[in-house]
Amino acid sequence: MTPDQESEGRSGAQTQAIAYTKSDRCRTILVDGAWGGVAPDGSVYAALYTQQYVIPSEAIVEVDGTSGFATGEQSHPPEIGREVQVELRMTPQEARTLGNWFLGKAAEADKVQLDLLGRRTQAAADSASGTDGSR
């Protein structure tokens, strides 16, 4: 595409090429949730976190008097730990734009997952009936 073609898109609208690069600190993370709100300056703040059960620093175990092996552990309700992976700050408009983008991508992902589930269900039915789905 030439620069002249690039600058004129559909309906005469201007277009702009954008180059994406990754920061040396870029990483992929699992996100289990977010905590945040409106910052004092009016920006939207979110701390994205992962969560898991915390391994206790100590435990009380029952020990078999003959073998000396632990036979049971007193259980307490497990503690859940949340580790903040990244913090985000953005304008309200950026938050709305990002939120709408996420909602659209979530809808697309739902469709993909339903399609995959349908394929798995069909494959399981074919397997159970002794067919391979082809004719």
Backbone as JSON Lines, residues from 0, in Angstrom:
{"i":0,"aa":"M","n":[0.85,-1.17,0.0],"ca":[0.0,0.0,0.0],"c":[0.9,1.23,0.0]}
{"i":1,"aa":"T","n":[0.6,2.17,-0.84],"ca":[1.4,3.39,-0.91],"c":[0.94,4.35,0.16]}
{"i":2,"aa":"P","n":[1.76,5.35,0.52],"ca":[1.34,6.33,1.51],"c":[0.06,7.06,1.1]}
{"i":3,"aa":"D","n":[-0.11,7.31,-0.21],"ca":[-1.34,7.97,-0.65],"c":[-2.55,7.08,-0.42]}
{"i":4,"aa":"Q","n":[-2.41,5.78,-0.71],"ca":[-3.51,4.85,-0.49],"c":[-3.77,4.68,1.0]}
{"i":5,"aa":"E","n":[-2.69,4.71,1.78],"ca":[-2.82,4.53,3.22],"c":[-3.58,5.67,3.86]}
{"i":6,"aa":"S","n":[-3.38,6.9,3.36],"ca":[-4.0,8.05,4.0],"c":[-5.48,8.18,3.64]}
{"i":7,"aa":"E","n":[-5.95,7.48,2.6],"ca":[-7.36,7.55,2.23],"c":[-7.97,6.17,2.37]}
{"i":8,"aa":"G","n":[-8.75,5.99,3.41],"ca":[-9.42,4.72,3.64],"c":[-10.83,4.75,3.08]}
{"i":9,"aa":"R","n":[-11.7,3.95,3.65],"ca":[-13.1,3.92,3.24],"c":[-13.77,5.27,3.46]}
{"i":10,"aa":"S","n":[-14.64,5.63,2.59],"ca":[-15.44,6.85,2.69],"c":[-14.58,8.1,2.82]}
{"i":11,"aa":"G","n":[-13.36,8.05,2.31],"ca":[-12.5,9.21,2.37],"c":[-11.91,9.48,3.75]}
{"i":12,"aa":"A","n":[-12.13,8.58,4.71],"ca":[-11.58,8.77,6.05],"c":[-10.07,8.59,6.01]}
{"i":13,"aa":"Q","n":[-9.38,9.28,6.87],"ca":[-7.92,9.17,6.95],"c":[-7.56,7.91,7.72]}
{"i":14,"aa":"T","n":[-6.48,7.27,7.3],"ca":[-5.98,6.11,8.02],"c":[-4.54,6.38,8.43]}
{"i":15,"aa":"Q","n":[-4.08,5.65,9.38],"ca":[-2.72,5.82,9.87],"c":[-2.14,4.46,10.2]}
{"i":16,"aa":"A","n":[-0.95,4.17,9.7],"ca":[-0.25,2.94,10.06],"c":[0.28,3.09,11.49]}
{"i":17,"aa":"I","n":[0.16,2.02,12.26],"ca":[0.66,2.01,13.64],"c":[1.58,0.82,13.79]}
{"i":18,"aa":"A","n":[2.77,1.05,14.35],"ca":[3.72,-0.03,14.6],"c":[3.67,-0.39,16.08]}
{"i":19,"aa":"Y","n":[3.55,-1.67,16.38],"ca":[3.54,-2.15,17.75],"c":[4.9,-2.74,18.08]}
{"i":20,"aa":"T","n":[5.44,-2.39,19.23],"ca":[6.67,-2.99,19.74],"c":[6.41,-3.44,21.16]}
{"i":21,"aa":"K","n":[7.21,-4.36,21.65],"ca":[7.07,-4.83,23.03],"c":[8.19,-4.26,23.88]}
{"i":22,"aa":"S","n":[7.82,-3.75,25.02],"ca":[8.78,-3.28,26.0],"c":[9.59,-4.47,26.5]}
{"i":23,"aa":"D","n":[10.8,-4.23,26.96],"ca":[11.61,-5.29,27.56],"c":[10.92,-5.87,28.8]}
{"i":24,"aa":"R","n":[10.02,-5.09,29.4],"ca":[9.32,-5.54,30.61],"c":[7.97,-6.19,30.29]}
{"i":25,"aa":"C","n":[7.63,-6.32,29.01],"ca":[6.36,-6.92,28.62],"c":[6.33,-8.39,29.01]}
{"i":26,"aa":"R","n":[5.19,-8.84,29.54],"ca":[5.04,-10.24,29.9],"c":[3.57,-10.6,29.81]}
{"i":27,"aa":"T","n":[3.29,-11.86,29.69],"ca":[1.93,-12.35,29.68],"c":[1.61,-12.83,31.08]}
{"i":28,"aa":"I","n":[0.46,-12.41,31.6],"ca":[0.07,-12.8,32.96],"c":[-1.34,-13.36,32.95]}
{"i":29,"aa":"L","n":[-1.64,-14.22,33.88],"ca":[-2.98,-14.68,34.15],"c":[-3.62,-13.65,35.06]}
{"i":30,"aa":"V","n":[-4.84,-13.27,34.79],"ca":[-5.54,-12.3,35.63],"c":[-6.75,-12.99,36.25]}
{"i":31,"aa":"D","n":[-6.79,-13.05,37.57],"ca":[-7.92,-13.63,38.28],"c":[-8.92,-12.56,38.73]}
{"i":32,"aa":"G","n":[-8.48,-11.32,38.78],"ca":[-9.38,-10.26,39.23],"c":[-8.69,-8.92,39.25]}
{"i":33,"aa":"A","n":[-9.45,-7.93,39.7],"ca":[-8.92,-6.57,39.79],"c":[-9.48,-5.89,41.02]}
{"i":34,"aa":"W","n":[-8.72,-4.98,41.54],"ca":[-9.15,-4.15,42.66],"c":[-8.81,-2.72,42.26]}
{"i":35,"aa":"G","n":[-9.68,-1.8,42.56],"ca":[-9.35,-0.43,42.24],"c":[-10.56,0.48,42.32]}
{"i":36,"aa":"G","n":[-10.47,1.59,41.62],"ca":[-11.54,2.57,41.66],"c":[-11.09,3.85,40.99]}
{"i":37,"aa":"V","n":[-11.61,4.95,41.49],"ca":[-11.26,6.26,40.95],"c":[-10.17,6.85,41.83]}
{"i":38,"aa":"A","n":[-9.07,7.24,41.21],"ca":[-7.95,7.84,41.92],"c":[-8.28,9.29,42.28]}
{"i":39,"aa":"P","n":[-7.57,9.87,43.24],"ca":[-7.84,11.27,43.63],"c":[-7.77,12.27,42.49]}
{"i":40,"aa":"D","n":[-6.98,11.96,41.45],"ca":[-6.89,12.89,40.32],"c":[-7.99,12.68,39.29]}
{"i":41,"aa":"G","n":[-8.93,11.75,39.57],"ca":[-10.04,11.49,38.66],"c":[-9.75,10.42,37.62]}
{"i":42,"aa":"S","n":[-8.56,9.85,37.62],"ca":[-8.26,8.77,36.69],"c":[-8.81,7.45,37.25]}
{"i":43,"aa":"V","n":[-8.94,6.46,36.39],"ca":[-9.4,5.14,36.8],"c":[-8.17,4.3,37.12]}
{"i":44,"aa":"Y","n":[-8.18,3.65,38.27],"ca":[-7.06,2.85,38.74],"c":[-7.53,1.41,38.91]}
{"i":45,"aa":"A","n":[-6.72,0.46,38.46],"ca":[-7.02,-0.95,38.66],"c":[-5.71,-1.7,38.92]}
{"i":46,"aa":"A","n":[-5.72,-2.51,39.96],"ca":[-4.6,-3.41,40.25],"c":[-5.06,-4.8,39.84]}
{"i":47,"aa":"L","n":[-4.42,-5.38,38.82],"ca":[-4.78,-6.71,38.35],"c":[-3.98,-7.74,39.14]}
{"i":48,"aa":"Y","n":[-4.66,-8.77,39.61],"ca":[-3.98,-9.74,40.47],"c":[-4.26,-11.18,40.05]}
{"i":49,"aa":"T","n":[-3.38,-12.05,40.53],"ca":[-3.6,-13.49,40.49],"c":[-3.88,-13.91,41.93]}
{"i":50,"aa":"Q","n":[-4.57,-15.03,42.08],"ca":[-4.83,-15.49,43.45],"c":[-4.64,-16.99,43.54]}
{"i":51,"aa":"Q","n":[-4.27,-17.42,44.73],"ca":[-4.05,-18.83,44.99],"c":[-4.13,-19.04,46.5]}
{"i":52,"aa":"Y","n":[-4.23,-20.31,46.88],"ca":[-4.2,-20.61,48.3],"c":[-2.78,-20.38,48.82]}
{"i":53,"aa":"V","n":[-2.69,-19.82,50.0],"ca":[-1.4,-19.57,50.62],"c":[-0.95,-20.85,51.31]}
{"i":54,"aa":"I","n":[0.29,-21.24,51.05],"ca":[0.86,-22.4,51.74],"c":[1.15,-21.95,53.16]}
{"i":55,"aa":"P","n":[0.61,-22.66,54.16],"ca":[0.81,-22.22,55.54],"c":[2.28,-22.3,55.94]}
{"i":56,"aa":"S","n":[2.67,-21.42,56.85],"ca":[4.06,-21.43,57.32],"c":[4.3,-22.6,58.27]}
{"i":57,"aa":"E","n":[3.22,-23.13,58.85],"ca":[3.34,-24.31,59.7],"c":[2.01,-25.04,59.73]}
{"i":58,"aa":"A","n":[2.05,-26.33,60.13],"ca":[0.85,-27.15,60.22],"c":[0.99,-28.09,61.4]}
{"i":59,"aa":"I","n":[-0.13,-28.48,61.96],"ca":[-0.18,-29.47,63.04],"c":[-0.58,-30.8,62.39]}
{"i":60,"aa":"V","n":[0.26,-31.81,62.55],"ca":[-0.04,-33.11,61.95],"c":[-0.15,-34.18,63.03]}
{"i":61,"aa":"E","n":[-0.94,-35.19,62.73],"ca":[-1.01,-36.36,63.61],"c":[0.05,-37.34,63.14]}
{"i":62,"aa":"V","n":[0.79,-37.91,64.1],"ca":[1.87,-38.84,63.75],"c":[1.54,-40.21,64.31]}
{"i":63,"aa":"D","n":[1.66,-41.21,63.44],"ca":[1.44,-42.59,63.84],"c":[2.54,-42.99,64.82]}
{"i":64,"aa":"G","n":[2.14,-43.49,66.01],"ca":[3.1,-43.83,67.04],"c":[4.03,-44.98,66.67]}
{"i":65,"aa":"T","n":[3.6,-45.84,65.78],"ca":[4.42,-46.99,65.39],"c":[5.37,-46.65,64.25]}
{"i":66,"aa":"S","n":[4.81,-46.07,63.17],"ca":[5.64,-45.82,61.99],"c":[6.35,-44.48,62.03]}
{"i":67,"aa":"G","n":[5.81,-43.56,62.77],"ca":[6.39,-42.22,62.81],"c":[5.98,-41.35,61.62]}
{"i":68,"aa":"F","n":[5.1,-41.88,60.76],"ca":[4.64,-41.11,59.6],"c":[3.44,-40.24,59.96]}
{"i":69,"aa":"A","n":[3.36,-39.12,59.31],"ca":[2.2,-38.25,59.49],"c":[0.98,-38.94,58.9]}
{"i":70,"aa":"T","n":[-0.1,-38.98,59.68],"ca":[-1.32,-39.66,59.21],"c":[-2.44,-38.68,58.92]}
{"i":71,"aa":"G","n":[-2.32,-37.51,59.35],"ca":[-3.39,-36.54,59.09],"c":[-2.91,-35.15,59.45]}
{"i":72,"aa":"E","n":[-3.59,-34.18,58.93],"ca":[-3.22,-32.8,59.17],"c":[-4.48,-32.06,59.61]}
{"i":73,"aa":"Q","n":[-4.34,-31.28,60.68],"ca":[-5.47,-30.46,61.08],"c":[-5.66,-29.39,60.03]}
{"i":74,"aa":"S","n":[-6.87,-29.33,59.52],"ca":[-7.08,-28.34,58.46],"c":[-7.79,-27.12,59.03]}
{"i":75,"aa":"H","n":[-7.39,-26.02,58.54],"ca":[-8.01,-24.75,58.86],"c":[-8.54,-24.2,57.54]}
{"i":76,"aa":"P","n":[-9.49,-23.31,57.59],"ca":[-9.92,-22.73,56.32],"c":[-8.7,-22.15,55.6]}
{"i":77,"aa":"P","n":[-8.53,-22.53,54.33],"ca":[-7.34,-22.04,53.62],"c":[-7.39,-20.53,53.43]}
{"i":78,"aa":"E","n":[-6.23,-19.94,53.55],"ca":[-6.11,-18.5,53.31],"c":[-5.85,-18.29,51.82]}
{"i":79,"aa":"I","n":[-6.5,-17.3,51.25],"ca":[-6.3,-16.98,49.85],"c":[-5.39,-15.77,49.75]}
{"i":80,"aa":"G","n":[-4.37,-15.89,48.94],"ca":[-3.45,-14.77,48.72],"c":[-3.67,-14.18,47.34]}
{"i":81,"aa":"R","n":[-3.61,-12.87,47.25],"ca":[-3.71,-12.18,45.97],"c":[-2.41,-11.42,45.72]}
{"i":82,"aa":"E","n":[-1.8,-11.69,44.58],"ca":[-0.55,-11.05,44.23],"c":[-0.8,-10.1,43.06]}
{"i":83,"aa":"V","n":[-0.6,-8.81,43.31],"ca":[-0.78,-7.81,42.25],"c":[0.31,-8.0,41.22]}
{"i":84,"aa":"Q","n":[-0.1,-8.13,39.96],"ca":[0.83,-8.34,38.85],"c":[1.15,-7.04,38.11]}
{"i":85,"aa":"V","n":[0.14,-6.17,38.01],"ca":[0.32,-4.91,37.29],"c":[-0.76,-3.93,37.76]}
{"i":86,"aa":"E","n":[-0.41,-2.65,37.76],"ca":[-1.37,-1.6,38.11],"c":[-1.61,-0.74,36.87]}
{"i":87,"aa":"L","n":[-2.86,-0.39,36.64],"ca":[-3.24,0.41,35.49],"c":[-3.84,1.73,35.94]}
{"i":88,"aa":"R","n":[-3.52,2.81,35.23],"ca":[-4.16,4.11,35.44],"c":[-4.51,4.64,34.07]}
{"i":89,"aa":"M","n":[-5.73,5.15,33.94],"ca":[-6.17,5.66,32.65],"c":[-7.27,6.68,32.84]}
{"i":90,"aa":"T","n":[-7.54,7.43,31.78],"ca":[-8.63,8.39,31.82],"c":[-9.96,7.64,31.81]}
{"i":91,"aa":"P","n":[-11.05,8.28,32.23],"ca":[-12.35,7.62,32.14],"c":[-12.68,7.18,30.71]}
{"i":92,"aa":"Q","n":[-12.35,8.02,29.71],"ca":[-12.63,7.64,28.32],"c":[-11.83,6.41,27.91]}
{"i":93,"aa":"E","n":[-10.55,6.36,28.3],"ca":[-9.74,5.17,28.0],"c":[-10.32,3.94,28.69]}
{"i":94,"aa":"A","n":[-10.82,4.1,29.92],"ca":[-11.42,2.97,30.65],"c":[-12.67,2.48,29.92]}
{"i":95,"aa":"R","n":[-13.51,3.41,29.43],"ca":[-14.71,3.01,28.68],"c":[-14.32,2.29,27.39]}
{"i":96,"aa":"T","n":[-13.35,2.83,26.67],"ca":[-12.91,2.22,25.42],"c":[-12.36,0.82,25.68]}
{"i":97,"aa":"L","n":[-11.51,0.69,26.68],"ca":[-10.93,-0.6,27.01],"c":[-12.01,-1.58,27.49]}
{"i":98,"aa":"G","n":[-12.94,-1.09,28.29],"ca":[-14.04,-1.93,28.77],"c":[-14.88,-2.46,27.62]}
{"i":99,"aa":"N","n":[-15.21,-1.6,26.66],"ca":[-15.98,-2.03,25.49],"c":[-15.2,-3.04,24.66]}
{"i":100,"aa":"W","n":[-13.89,-2.81,24.53],"ca":[-13.04,-3.75,23.78],"c":[-13.06,-5.12,24.46]}
{"i":101,"aa":"F","n":[-12.91,-5.13,25.79],"ca":[-12.95,-6.4,26.53],"c":[-14.29,-7.1,26.35]}
{"i":102,"aa":"L","n":[-15.39,-6.36,26.43],"ca":[-16.71,-6.97,26.26],"c":[-16.86,-7.6,24.88]}
{"i":103,"aa":"G","n":[-16.38,-6.91,23.85],"ca":[-16.44,-7.47,22.5],"c":[-15.6,-8.72,22.37]}
{"i":104,"aa":"K","n":[-14.39,-8.69,22.93],"ca":[-13.52,-9.87,22.86],"c":[-14.09,-11.03,23.69]}
{"i":105,"aa":"A","n":[-14.73,-10.73,24.8],"ca":[-15.35,-11.78,25.61],"c":[-16.47,-12.45,24.83]}
{"i":106,"aa":"A","n":[-17.26,-11.67,24.1],"ca":[-18.34,-12.24,23.27],"c":[-17.76,-13.13,22.18]}
{"i":107,"aa":"E","n":[-16.66,-12.69,21.55],"ca":[-16.0,-13.52,20.53],"c":[-15.48,-14.81,21.14]}
{"i":108,"aa":"A","n":[-14.86,-14.72,22.31],"ca":[-14.31,-15.9,22.99],"c":[-15.42,-16.87,23.37]}
{"i":109,"aa":"D","n":[-16.58,-16.35,23.8],"ca":[-17.72,-17.21,24.12],"c":[-18.13,-18.02,22.9]}
{"i":110,"aa":"K","n":[-18.18,-17.39,21.74],"ca":[-18.56,-18.09,20.51],"c":[-17.55,-19.18,20.17]}
{"i":111,"aa":"V","n":[-16.26,-18.86,20.31],"ca":[-15.22,-19.86,20.02],"c":[-15.35,-21.03,20.98]}
{"i":112,"aa":"Q","n":[-15.56,-20.75,22.26],"ca":[-15.66,-21.83,23.24],"c":[-16.9,-22.69,22.98]}
{"i":113,"aa":"L","n":[-18.01,-22.08,22.6],"ca":[-19.21,-22.85,22.27],"c":[-18.96,-23.74,21.06]}
{"i":114,"aa":"D","n":[-18.27,-23.21,20.05],"ca":[-17.94,-23.99,18.86],"c":[-17.04,-25.17,19.24]}
{"i":115,"aa":"L","n":[-16.03,-24.91,20.07],"ca":[-15.14,-25.99,20.51],"c":[-15.9,-27.04,21.31]}
{"i":116,"aa":"L","n":[-16.8,-26.6,22.18],"ca":[-17.6,-27.53,22.98],"c":[-18.48,-28.37,22.07]}
{"i":117,"aa":"G","n":[-19.07,-27.74,21.07],"ca":[-19.91,-28.47,20.12],"c":[-19.12,-29.52,19.37]}
{"i":118,"aa":"R","n":[-17.89,-29.17,18.97],"ca":[-17.04,-30.14,18.26],"c":[-16.68,-31.3,19.17]}
{"i":119,"aa":"R","n":[-16.35,-31.0,20.44],"ca":[-15.99,-32.07,21.38],"c":[-17.18,-32.97,21.65]}
{"i":120,"aa":"T","n":[-18.36,-32.36,21.8],"ca":[-19.57,-33.13,22.06],"c":[-19.88,-34.03,20.88]}
{"i":121,"aa":"Q","n":[-19.74,-33.49,19.66],"ca":[-19.99,-34.29,18.46],"c":[-18.97,-35.42,18.35]}
{"i":122,"aa":"A","n":[-17.71,-35.13,18.63],"ca":[-16.68,-36.16,18.56],"c":[-16.94,-37.26,19.58]}
{"i":123,"aa":"A","n":[-17.38,-36.88,20.78],"ca":[-17.69,-37.89,21.8],"c":[-18.89,-38.74,21.38]}
{"i":124,"aa":"A","n":[-19.9,-38.09,20.79],"ca":[-21.07,-38.85,20.31],"c":[-20.68,-39.79,19.19]}
{"i":125,"aa":"D","n":[-19.83,-39.3,18.27],"ca":[-19.37,-40.15,17.17],"c":[-18.58,-41.34,17.69]}
{"i":126,"aa":"S","n":[-17.74,-41.06,18.69],"ca":[-16.92,-42.13,19.27],"c":[-17.8,-43.17,19.95]}
{"i":127,"aa":"A","n":[-18.81,-42.7,20.67],"ca":[-19.7,-43.61,21.38],"c":[-20.53,-44.46,20.42]}
{"i":128,"aa":"S","n":[-20.85,-43.89,19.26],"ca":[-21.68,-44.64,18.3],"c":[-20.84,-45.41,17.3]}
{"i":129,"aa":"G","n":[-19.51,-45.28,17.39],"ca":[-18.64,-46.03,16.51],"c":[-18.45,-45.39,15.15]}
{"i":130,"aa":"T","n":[-18.86,-44.14,15.01],"ca":[-18.63,-43.43,13.75],"c":[-17.57,-42.38,13.95]}
{"i":131,"aa":"D","n":[-17.02,-41.89,12.85],"ca":[-16.0,-40.87,12.96],"c":[-16.51,-39.52,12.49]}
{"i":132,"aa":"G","n":[-17.79,-39.4,12.2],"ca":[-18.36,-38.13,11.77],"c":[-18.27,-37.89,10.29]}
{"i":133,"aa":"S","n":[-17.52,-38.74,9.55],"ca":[-17.42,-38.55,8.1],"c":[-18.42,-39.46,7.42]}
{"i":134,"aa":"R","n":[-18.76,-39.1,6.2],"ca":[-19.72,-39.92,5.45],"c":[-19.11,-40.41,4.18]}
